[in-house]
Amino acid sequence: MKQAISVRVTVGIVIAIFTINTWARDGNPDLSFMKLFSIGALAATIALALWDNILWRIPIVQRLPKVPRNVRGTWKGELASIWIDSSTGLNLAPKEAYLVIRQTATLVSVRLLTNESVSKSSLASVSCFDETFELTYVYFNRPHLKFDDKSKMHHGSTVLSISGVPARRLRGHYWTDRNSKGELEMTHRRKKFAEDYAEAQALFDGKV
């Protein structure tokens, strides 16, 4: 919707400039450009929609510089917290985790699923730094009710390096506002988008 509005505003500005130019030059505004407004806006909107949703994902296009790396789908991997349990003096065991990424050329949303909680991104992007693509996002984590006494709701951020074209691995770190941190590594991927932890498990067990 925002793209369509931007396209119409841009086309309108261009037509206005041409109209004012002919008015200043000939003393009579040429309004014939108005006929092109709807056609131009429609064509530009369609072109942008095709790029944003389909064209950028084509394998050969993915190899072009600055085109966002395609990481759409459900990823399986491990979450390893560096937090130390004060009662045992030991780190928590690594946890199976699933990362569900919905993505267009301009927008990204991320959900992290574990057996204890769900994290949802409030801001997310795929960006290129020094020829390396990274997925970065800020999230809000909500634990399942039975784990609420063990792990409270919190905010955090994650930075994951993207390896391969097409993407084969996501690896990086996360930090939370509870002064905890850890590592994430995702190495297996499915095209479908899981809605919850059980569905994500079923995807990789071949049951979906």
C-alpha positions as a Python dict, from the first residue, in 0.01 Angstrom:
ca = {
    (1, 'M'): (0, 0, 0),
    (2, 'K'): (279, 242, 94),
    (3, 'Q'): (463, 156, -228),
    (4, 'A'): (152, 227, -438),
    (5, 'I'): (111, 567, -272),
    (6, 'S'): (479, 647, -325),
    (7, 'V'): (454, 554, -692),
    (8, 'R'): (149, 775, -746),
    (9, 'V'): (312, 1068, -568),
    (10, 'T'): (630, 1028, -774),
    (11, 'V'): (443, 1002, -1104),
    (12, 'G'): (228, 1302, -1005),
    (13, 'I'): (537, 1511, -927),
    (14, 'V'): (698, 1421, -1260),
    (15, 'I'): (381, 1515, -1452),
    (16, 'A'): (352, 1841, -1256),
    (17, 'I'): (712, 1931, -1343),
    (18, 'F'): (652, 1868, -1715),
    (19, 'T'): (326, 2067, -1704),
    (20, 'I'): (488, 2364, -1529),
    (21, 'N'): (780, 2349, -1772),
    (22, 'T'): (553, 2369, -2079),
    (23, 'W'): (352, 2647, -1911),
    (24, 'A'): (665, 2852, -1846),
    (25, 'R'): (798, 2787, -2195),
    (26, 'D'): (484, 2828, -2408),
    (27, 'G'): (259, 3028, -2177),
    (28, 'N'): (-1, 2754, -2192),
    (29, 'P'): (9, 2439, -1973),
    (30, 'D'): (14, 2110, -2163),
    (31, 'L'): (-226, 1881, -1976),
    (32, 'S'): (-182, 1588, -2211),
    (33, 'F'): (55, 1433, -1957),
    (34, 'M'): (-242, 1375, -1728),
    (35, 'K'): (-356, 1096, -1958),
    (36, 'L'): (-37, 910, -1875),
    (37, 'F'): (-79, 935, -1497),
    (38, 'S'): (-292, 623, -1443),
    (39, 'I'): (-98, 417, -1696),
    (40, 'G'): (238, 520, -1555),
    (41, 'A'): (132, 466, -1194),
    (42, 'L'): (-15, 122, -1272),
    (43, 'A'): (292, 10, -1468),
    (44, 'A'): (530, 127, -1196),
    (45, 'T'): (321, -36, -921),
    (46, 'I'): (315, -369, -1105),
    (47, 'A'): (690, -354, -1172),
    (48, 'L'): (767, -279, -807),
    (49, 'A'): (533, -555, -685),
    (50, 'L'): (697, -809, -917),
    (51, 'W'): (1042, -709, -795),
    (52, 'D'): (947, -697, -428),
    (53, 'N'): (776, -1036, -423),
    (54, 'I'): (928, -1249, -701),
    (55, 'L'): (1209, -1117, -920),
    (56, 'W'): (1465, -1050, -646),
    (57, 'R'): (1449, -1419, -543),
    (58, 'I'): (1553, -1557, -885),
    (59, 'P'): (1887, -1741, -834),
    (60, 'I'): (2080, -1543, -1097),
    (61, 'V'): (1949, -1214, -954),
    (62, 'Q'): (2058, -1324, -606),
    (63, 'R'): (2418, -1310, -725),
    (64, 'L'): (2397, -943, -816),
    (65, 'P'): (2564, -697, -573),
    (66, 'K'): (2338, -541, -307),
    (67, 'V'): (2038, -762, -382),
    (68, 'P'): (1913, -882, -39),
    (69, 'R'): (2005, -1246, 28),
    (70, 'N'): (1701, -1473, 22),
    (71, 'V'): (1658, -1639, 364),
    (72, 'R'): (1283, -1707, 345),
    (73, 'G'): (1144, -2020, 502),
    (74, 'T'): (1179, -2222, 822),
    (75, 'W'): (1529, -2290, 956),
    (76, 'K'): (1632, -2552, 1210),
    (77, 'G'): (1930, -2521, 1439),
    (78, 'E'): (2053, -2468, 1793),
    (79, 'L'): (2032, -2192, 2049),
    (80, 'A'): (2316, -2197, 2301),
    (81, 'S'): (2286, -1962, 2598),
    (82, 'I'): (2603, -1835, 2766),
    (83, 'W'): (2402, -1777, 3085),
    (84, 'I'): (2539, -1970, 3384),
    (85, 'D'): (2303, -2133, 3632),
    (86, 'S'): (2412, -1999, 3973),
    (87, 'S'): (2290, -2314, 4148),
    (88, 'T'): (2509, -2548, 3941),
    (89, 'G'): (2775, -2318, 3798),
    (90, 'L'): (2708, -2468, 3455),
    (91, 'N'): (2581, -2337, 3122),
    (92, 'L'): (2241, -2448, 2999),
    (93, 'A'): (2245, -2727, 2742),
    (94, 'P'): (2199, -2613, 2378),
    (95, 'K'): (1833, -2602, 2276),
    (96, 'E'): (1668, -2703, 1948),
    (97, 'A'): (1527, -2392, 1783),
    (98, 'Y'): (1348, -2292, 1464),
    (99, 'L'): (1369, -1959, 1285),
    (100, 'V'): (1072, -1868, 1062),
    (101, 'I'): (1158, -1587, 820),
    (102, 'R'): (906, -1414, 595),
    (103, 'Q'): (1075, -1183, 348),
    (104, 'T'): (1027, -961, 45),
    (105, 'A'): (1294, -744, -118),
    (106, 'T'): (1208, -461, 122),
    (107, 'L'): (1053, -621, 432),
    (108, 'V'): (1157, -896, 676),
    (109, 'S'): (982, -1051, 975),
    (110, 'V'): (1132, -1315, 1204),
    (111, 'R'): (994, -1560, 1461),
    (112, 'L'): (1211, -1783, 1680),
    (113, 'L'): (1037, -2095, 1809),
    (114, 'T'): (1156, -2316, 2095),
    (115, 'N'): (975, -2561, 2321),
    (116, 'E'): (960, -2289, 2589),
    (117, 'S'): (884, -1962, 2410),
    (118, 'V'): (820, -1760, 2094),
    (119, 'S'): (1019, -1453, 1989),
    (120, 'K'): (874, -1210, 1733),
    (121, 'S'): (1067, -936, 1557),
    (122, 'S'): (958, -574, 1582),
    (123, 'L'): (1232, -456, 1345),
    (124, 'A'): (1426, -672, 1099),
    (125, 'S'): (1644, -633, 791),
    (126, 'V'): (1886, -813, 563),
    (127, 'S'): (2184, -587, 494),
    (128, 'C'): (2526, -611, 332),
    (129, 'F'): (2836, -508, 528),
    (130, 'D'): (3184, -551, 376),
    (131, 'E'): (3044, -793, 116),
    (132, 'T'): (2886, -1008, 390),
    (133, 'F'): (2510, -1028, 429),
    (134, 'E'): (2359, -1019, 777),
    (135, 'L'): (2012, -1072, 918),
    (136, 'T'): (1956, -836, 1210),
    (137, 'Y'): (1643, -800, 1418),
    (138, 'V'): (1503, -665, 1743),
    (139, 'Y'): (1253, -894, 1913),
    (140, 'F'): (1009, -947, 2197),
    (141, 'N'): (1012, -1289, 2366),
    (142, 'R'): (703, -1435, 2531),
    (143, 'P'): (744, -1766, 2720),
    (144, 'H'): (472, -2030, 2727),
    (145, 'L'): (271, -2008, 3048),
    (146, 'K'): (420, -2317, 3214),
    (147, 'F'): (770, -2174, 3171),
    (148, 'D'): (685, -1823, 3290),
    (149, 'D'): (842, -1871, 3634),
    (150, 'K'): (1164, -1990, 3471),
    (151, 'S'): (1194, -1737, 3189),
    (152, 'K'): (1018, -1399, 3197),
    (153, 'M'): (910, -1189, 2900),
    (154, 'H'): (1196, -983, 2762),
    (155, 'H'): (1333, -786, 2468),
    (156, 'G'): (1650, -857, 2274),
    (157, 'S'): (1840, -825, 1949),
    (158, 'T'): (2008, -1071, 1715),
    (159, 'V'): (2274, -1049, 1444),
    (160, 'L'): (2322, -1348, 1213),
    (161, 'S'): (2575, -1381, 932),
    (162, 'I'): (2437, -1540, 615),
    (163, 'S'): (2659, -1794, 440),
    (164, 'G'): (2621, -1921, 84),
    (165, 'V'): (2430, -1836, -234),
    (166, 'P'): (2168, -1969, -195),
    (167, 'A'): (2184, -1924, 182),
    (168, 'R'): (2297, -2243, 358),
    (169, 'R'): (2370, -2130, 712),
    (170, 'L'): (2278, -1854, 957),
    (171, 'R'): (2513, -1803, 1248),
    (172, 'G'): (2555, -1531, 1509),
    (173, 'H'): (2469, -1395, 1851),
    (174, 'Y'): (2180, -1258, 2052),
    (175, 'W'): (2158, -1024, 2351),
    (176, 'T'): (1868, -958, 2588),
    (177, 'D'): (1766, -685, 2831),
    (178, 'R'): (1808, -942, 3110),
    (179, 'N'): (2187, -919, 3066),
    (180, 'S'): (2198, -1262, 2903),
    (181, 'K'): (2341, -1357, 2567),
    (182, 'G'): (2409, -1657, 2351),
    (183, 'E'): (2469, -1802, 2008),
    (184, 'L'): (2239, -1916, 1729),
    (185, 'E'): (2327, -2144, 1439),
    (186, 'M'): (2076, -2252, 1176),
    (187, 'T'): (2189, -2516, 926),
    (188, 'H'): (1875, -2683, 785),
    (189, 'R'): (1604, -2512, 583),
    (190, 'R'): (1256, -2574, 446),
    (191, 'K'): (1059, -2350, 209),
    (192, 'K'): (734, -2371, 407),
    (193, 'F'): (657, -2134, 696),
    (194, 'A'): (588, -2311, 1026),
    (195, 'E'): (325, -2152, 1250),
    (196, 'D'): (443, -2307, 1578),
    (197, 'Y'): (709, -2531, 1733),
    (198, 'A'): (523, -2857, 1671),
    (199, 'E'): (465, -2773, 1304),
    (200, 'A'): (831, -2679, 1264),
    (201, 'Q'): (936, -3017, 1406),
    (202, 'A'): (695, -3192, 1171),
    (203, 'L'): (839, -3005, 871),
    (204, 'F'): (1184, -3149, 934),
    (205, 'D'): (1054, -3493, 1030),
    (206, 'G'): (883, -3516, 690),
    (207, 'K'): (533, -3518, 840),
    (208, 'V'): (413, -3199, 667),
}
